[in-house]
Amino acid sequence: MFKLAEKVFLEDQELAQRYVEIARKICMKNKVRLPKKLKYRICNHCFSYLWPGQNCSIRLRNRHVVIKCKKCKKQTRLYY
């Protein structure tokens, strides 16, 4: 579902969002975790599909990566 969302995102963002919602529901229903690569492509607050440069910004800070969603204006920090 994420591959479909990635292909469609630039043409139709709402359809890409729907694909991500379906993928999340499938994971929740089957009690399976999303892989970290895919988990970081979803906003933790509004659950929108994140595409760097389009609807989110990524910044490097002291010891973490800051991903800011432009839809809900919230930040997610990933430590490294």
RADARA-V79836 format. One record per run of one state. SS is the DSSP state (hx for helix, st for strand, lp for the rest). FROM is the first residue (numbers start at 0). TO is the last residue. If there is no record, write none. Layout:
# RADARA-V79836
SS_FROM_TO / SS_FROM_TO
This chain:
# RADARA-V79836
lp_0_0 / hx_1_7 / lp_8_11 / hx_12_29 / lp_30_34 / hx_35_38 / lp_39_40 / st_41_41 / lp_42_47 / st_48_48 / lp_49_50 / st_51_51 / lp_52_54 / st_55_59 / lp_60_62 / st_63_68 / lp_69_73 / st_74_78 / lp_79_79
